[in-house]
Amino acid sequence: MHATAKAAAALLTASLLLTACSADASDSGSGSAAASGISDEIVIGSTNEPTGLVRNVGGSSGISQTMTRNVYEGLTSVDVDGTVIPTLAESWDVSEDGLTYTFHLQQGVTFHDGTPFTAADVAWSISEAIGPDSKSARKNDLLVITDIAQPDEQTVELTLSRRSQSLLFNLASVTVVKDGDTELTSDNGTGPYSLVEWTQGDHLTIARNPDYWGEQPKNEGVTFRFFKDTTALNNALLTGDLDLVIAEDSPDQLLQFEGNDDFTITEGTSTTKQLWAFNDREAPFDDVRVRQALYTALDRERILDTVWDGYGQVIGSMVPPTDPWYIDDLADAHAYDPDAAKALLAEAGVSDLEITVDYVAGEPSDTIAQLIQTDLADVGVTLTLNPIDDATWYQKIYTDHDFETTIMGHVNPRDVVWYANPDFYWGYDNADVQQWVADADAATSEEEQVELLTQVNQTIGEEAATAWLYLDPQIRVARSEISGFPVDQVTESFYVADIVRAD
């Protein structure tokens, strides 16, 4: 780490330290925790570190994974089984025409600094998420909101431009902070845990909030430790420095835990799609034939087998099997066929194509990039690899759209609708898709919504809007005394309040 980065990390840690939660206080609390039946601190390993605490910037799932629902809450949440549940909204009413939602807020909620939670905080947080400066990935989905009213301190009324089947789901991504706040701090959460500190490049610690308005967590707190290297991550689990690894990214890492009674391995459902995305707004990727050619040139079965050795699933669009608009045979639409790829390139009048792929350095992206490079060489396409860091990826690709192709894993559920937003980083622009997504959200029945989003799924798959590679398996490894963690990952957040350590 450069000296300037060390200084920045030190300043960041200092600014986030919650003086009431010193190391001594945490130690003294663990004895009382044992007496009260609450487990002591759980230490979790992850390779998905947040990139910053500024709100509504998009491009990173690290904040959502570690702190959404744990520290910061929305009117609604997506539970570990994928269902939408009331959170800061105790209940809501919907007008007969579906254009007005009236949310009745939970009573007695305070922020972590003791400030009362009111409708003004909700109004601010939603307006910021859909405001002109927001780069939130869900912004486009929430622009259906045209007015935010506060009849009183415990009521929020949202007026919509049309019906929205997905409003309650999308609101789960809008965490509520104090009126006027633009960054996440140790003061402005309402969740079952409060933020203690984040030492960038090392760890993030959250502590049980004894004044939480809802059900108390079953542990005293959680420290997320961050690793760049999965070998170091798993060594920390083996030596007892970690209790749980959120996600394994290679089957090779499992061998050291298999058959060992000290550890539990779980395999669940994932929404993480690994994809090779084109900048569809730029030539030659604005030609559907070129995209189809490049996609057909890829041996996705080999890519999946090399990375996951029998785990995971090849996919042909952004939709995982857990969504009702999944199409089972879409993965075969652009099956591996180098001769067909060459023919499509010739039909498009493209030869001696040279392109670059930007990706965040590390596995599995390094391996995926090399395999894509080999496959493309077989059809006469030269691919230059450009590994970069997270911050550069966010600025260059997500914000500036200054790229040709990129490799990225998308963890978000129900994100197929982002293909209706031509301003999203991949720049796919199809008027039919945009209309179908809008109509699906405004549908009067779930059946109508499913039918329309199935059309979206079929179209983006056939047009190779992106080269979707495979769906990650969700494999976690925990020490055998640890339980209560979600096995599946069908939401962006990793909810930790039910995790316990057996005596």
N, C-alpha and C positions, 0 to 999 in steps of 0.2 A: 504493500500500500504506500502511495506517495505521502510525503510529509504533510502536504496540504489536506489530503484525504484523512490522515490521522487527526489533524487538528479539527477538521469539520466533524469527524465522528465524536471526538471528545466534547466539542461544544454541544453537539446534538444530545449526547448522553446527559450532559450537565443540565441542559434545558428541560429534559424530560424526567429527571429524577423527582420522585414524589417524596418529599422529606418525611412525611408521616409513615412511609414504608421503607425505612432503612433496613439494612441487613440484620441489625439486632432485633428490630421489631418483628421481622419475618421469622427469625429463629424462635423468639419468645412465643409467637403465635402457633408454631407447629405443635407444641405440647398441648395447648388447649384444643387444637384441631383434633388430635388423636383422642382426647377425652370426649369430644363432642361427636365423634364418629365421622368427621370430615377428614379425607385423606390429605397427606401433606403434598407439597408441590410436585407436579408432574413435569418432567423435562422431555420435550419433543424435538426431534431432529427434522430438518427440512432443507431443501435446496431452493426454496421459493421465498426469497427475502423481499420484503417491501422495498420499493424504490424511493419512497418519500411519503410525507404526511399531508401534502397539499391535496385538498379535495377536488373531485371532478376533473381529474386529468387523464384518466383511463390508461390503458396500455400495460397495466401490471395487476396480477391477481394476488400478489403477496399480502396486501392490506386486507383484501376481502377474506383470504384464507385464515389469517391469524386473528383479525379483530372484528369483522362484521359478525353481529349477533353475540359475540363474546364481550366486547367493550362498547361498541356502538350499535345502536338498534334503529330499525325503521318502523313505520306504522305497521308493516307486516314483515314476516320472515318466511323463508323457504326452509322447511324442516328437513331433517336428515333423510326422510323418505320422499322428498320432492313436493310435499303438499304445502300450500300456503296457509300460514297460521297467523292469528292476531298477535300483535306484539305491543308497540306503544299505542296502537288503537285497540281499545277494549272490544269495540264492535263498530259496525257501520250500516248505514241504510243507503239503498239505491233507489233513485226515482224510477217511476214507471217507464219513462222513455230512455233510461240508462245513461242520461247525460249529467246527473248530479249524484255525487257520492258524499255522504255526510259521515265523517269519522268522529266517534266519541272516544276521547282519550282516556288512558288509564289514570286513575286517581293516585295522588301521593307520590308521584315520580319526581326524583331530583337528579340533577347532574352530579357528577362525582365530586364537585366542589361545594355541593349543597344548594346550588341555585335551583329553584323550582322549574320544572318542565312545563311549558305552556304551548298553546296553539301558535303563538308567534314564532317559536323555534321550528315547528313543523313547516309553517308557511315559508320561512326563510330558507330552510334546507331544500325544499322542493323547488322553490323559485331559482335557487342557485344552481341546482342540478340541470335545469332546463334553460338557464340564462345564456346570453350570447357568448360568454367566455368559457362556457362549460365544454369539456372534451370527454365527458362521461360516455362510455360505450352505450348506455341506455338512454341517452338524451333524446335521440330521434324517436324512440319508442314512447317517450313520455310527453312529447310535444302535443299530444292530444289534449293535454290540460291547458285550458284557456284562462281560467280564473281560480284564484285561491283566496277564500274568504275565511274570516275568523268570527263567527257569531258570538262566541265568548271564549274564555281562556281554555275551556275543555273541549272545544268543538272546532273542527276544520271542515270546510266545505269545498270540494273540488268540482268545477264545472268543466265539462269535456266538449270538444267540437263534434264528437261522434261517440257512439258506443265503443267500449274497449274491453274485449274479453280478457286481455292480459294486464289490465291496470294493476290489480292487486299483486300479481306476480312481479311486475316491473317496479312497483313501489318498494319491494323488499331490498332493492339495490340502493335506495336512497336512505342512508343513515342520517339520523337527526342530531344536529349539534346546536349549541346555543346561538340564538339570533345574532347574526353578524359575523360568526366565525367562518373562516375559510380554510383552516387547517385543523387536523386532529391533534388534540392535546390530552394531557393527563386530567384535565378539568371537565371536558365537554362531552363525555360519554354518559350513557344511562344504563349500560349493561351490567351483567352479573359480575364482571371484572372491571378493574380500572387499570389504566396503563401506568406502569411503574417506570420503565426505562426501555429505550432502544439504543443499543450500542451498535452502530452500523457496521455490518460485516461480521458480527459476532452473535448477538442474541437480542431478543425482545421479551420482556417480562411483564406479565399481567397478574394482578393479585385479586383475590376474592373481595367483592364489594359487600361489606356487612350490612349496608343500608339499601341493598337492592330491593326494588319494589316487588319483584316476583320471587320465584322459588330460588333458594340459595344453591350455589354450586356445591358439588360433592367433593371438591378438593380446594385446598387453600390458594392455589394459583398455578400458573403454567409459565415455564420459560421455553420459548422457541429458540433453539440454537440453529444457526445457519451455516451451511457447508457449501463450498464450491465443488468439492470432490466427494463422490459417493463412497469411495473406499474409506475415506476418513470418517464419513457419516456412519457407516456400518461398524467401523472399528470402535467408535464411541459407544454404540449400542452394545457391542460385545464386551467392552470393558466396564460397563455399568454406568457410563457417563450420561446415557440417554435411557428413557423408559420406552420410547415409541418412535418409530420412523413413519412419517405420514405417507410417503409414497416411495416405493422402490422403482428404479428406472431401468433395471436389468435383471434377467433371471440368474445371471452369474452371481449376483450378490446374495441370492437366496440359499446357495449351497451350504454356506457356513452356519445357517440357522436350521436347516432341515434335519429332523431327527434329534434335535436338541430340546429337551424338556424345559429348558430355561426360557424358551421363546415360543411365541404364538405367531403363526403366519396366517393372515386372512386375505382372501381374494374376493373383491366385490365389484360392483358396477361402477363405471366411470363415465364422465361426459367429456373427457379430455381427448380432443381430436388433434392429431399431428398432421400438419398440412404444409405444403409448398405453395405459397401464395404468389400469384402474378400481380403486377401493377396493371390492371385491365384498362386503365385510362391511357396507357402509353403503347405505341407500336413496338413490337409486332403483337403484343398481347391483347390488343383490342380486336384482333381477328380470331374468331372462335375456332377456326381451323388450326391455328398455331397452338392455341391452348390445348385443343384436343390431341394434337400431335405430340406435344410434350408430355401430356398425361399418359397417352398410350405407350410412350417410350419407356415408362417406368415399370419395373418389375416389383410391384408393391408387396407381393407375397415374400419375395426375397428380402426386401427391406424389413418387413415385419419379423420374419424369422431370424434375421441377423441381429435385430435389436432385442427381440422378446422370446425367441426360441420356443414357439408354441403357444405363448400367451397372446392376448389381444385379438383384434379383428380388423381385417381390411375393410375399408369403407369407401363409398363412392360419392358422398356429399357431407354436408355439415351436420346431418341429423343422426344421432345415435339411436340404437334400437329401443331405448326407453321412452322415446317420444312417439306419440300416436301417428305422426305423419312420416314415420320411417318407411322406406321402400327397400325390401329385402334384396332384390336383385340389382339394385343400382350400382353396386360395386363392380358389376360385370360390364357396365356401359362402355368403359374405356379400358378393357382388359389388355394386359401386356401383349403388344404386337409391334415389334420394331418395323416390319415392312409397311404396316398400315400407317405408322408414324411418319415414315419417309414419304409415303404417298400424299399424306395430308400437307406436309411441308411443301412438297412440290406443287400441289394444287394451289397453295397460298402464295406461291412464287417466292418462297424463302429458301435461301441456301447459305451455307457457311455461316450459320447463325452463331454469334458469340454473345453470351449473357452472363450476368453476375448474380450470385445469391448472397445476400446479407443474412447473417444469423448470429444469435448469441452463442459465443463459444462454450463448449462443454457438451457432455453427452445428454441425450442421444443425438443432438443436432450435428455434431461432428461426423458421426457415422452415417447419418442420413444424407448429409451433403456429399460425402464421398461416394456413396452408392448412386445417388442421382447423377453425379458427375460421370460415373462409369457408364450408366445406362444411356445418357445423352450422347456420349462419345460414339456409341454404337450406331446412332442415327445421324451422325455428322454435326452435332451441336457441341460447341465448346462452352463449358460452364466454369467460371472463375469463382473460387470460394473466398468469401470475405467475412471472416469471423470478427465480431464486434462485442462490446459489452452491453449490459442492459440499458444504461442511460443513453448510449448512442443509438440503440435500436429504437427506443421510445421517440427520440427527437427526429432521427433520420427517416424512419419508416412510418411510425404511427402518426407523428405530427406533421412532418414536412412532405411525406409521400415521395421522398427522393430515393427511389429504388427501382430495380427491375423485377427481382423475385426475392422472396424471403422464406425462411423456415420458422414456424412458430407453433407452439402448442396452445390450443384454446380450451380453457376449462369451463367456460360459461355454459350454463344450460339454456336451451331454447334460443340459441344465438343465430339460427338460420335466418331470422328476420333482418339481420344486419346486411344481408345481400340486397335489401330494398333501399339501402342508404348509399347513394353513389359517392358521398363524401367520406365514407369509411376508408380505411387505409388501402384496401385492395381495389377500390374504384370501380366495382362492377356496376353497370348501369343498364337495367332492363326495365322498360316502362311497364310491361306486363307483370313482372315480379313485384314491382312497387305497388301496383294496383291490387294484386292478389293479397299481399301482406296487409295493406290497409283494409281491404274488405274482410279479411280473416279476423282482424282485430275488432272490426265493427259488426261481426256476425251475431245473429240472434240466437244461435245454437252452437254447441260444441261440435256437432256433426258437420255443420257448414264450415267452421273454422278448420277442422281436420282436412276436409276436402280441398280447401283453398291452399293450405300450407303443404299438402301433398303435391299439388301442382307446382308450387315454388320449389320444393325439393327435387321434383323430376326435372324441372327446367334448368336449374343451376347445375345439376349433375350432368345432364346431357350437354350443356354448353361449356362444361369444364371451367366454371367461373374461377375455381381454384383446383389445385391438384391435392385432393384429400388423400392421405396415405393410410392411416390406420387409427383405430380407437385404442387408447391405452387401457390395459387392465388396471384395476385399483388394488395394488398389493401393499399391505402394511405389515410391519413386523414389530411386535411388542414383547417386552419382558412378560413372562407367564403370569406374574402377579397383577398385571395391568389389564383392566377391562373397562367397558362402558364407552369406548370410542366408536364412532360410526364406521361400519365396514364399507358401505357404499359411499361414493362421492358424486352425488347428483345435484349438488349446489356448490356455490363458490366458496362458502365459508366452511371451516372445520370447527364444529361446535365441540367445546371441551368440557362443558359444565357437568357432564355425566361420567367423566373418566375418574376411576378410583384405583387405589392400590390395595390389594388384599393384605391383611395382617400376616 
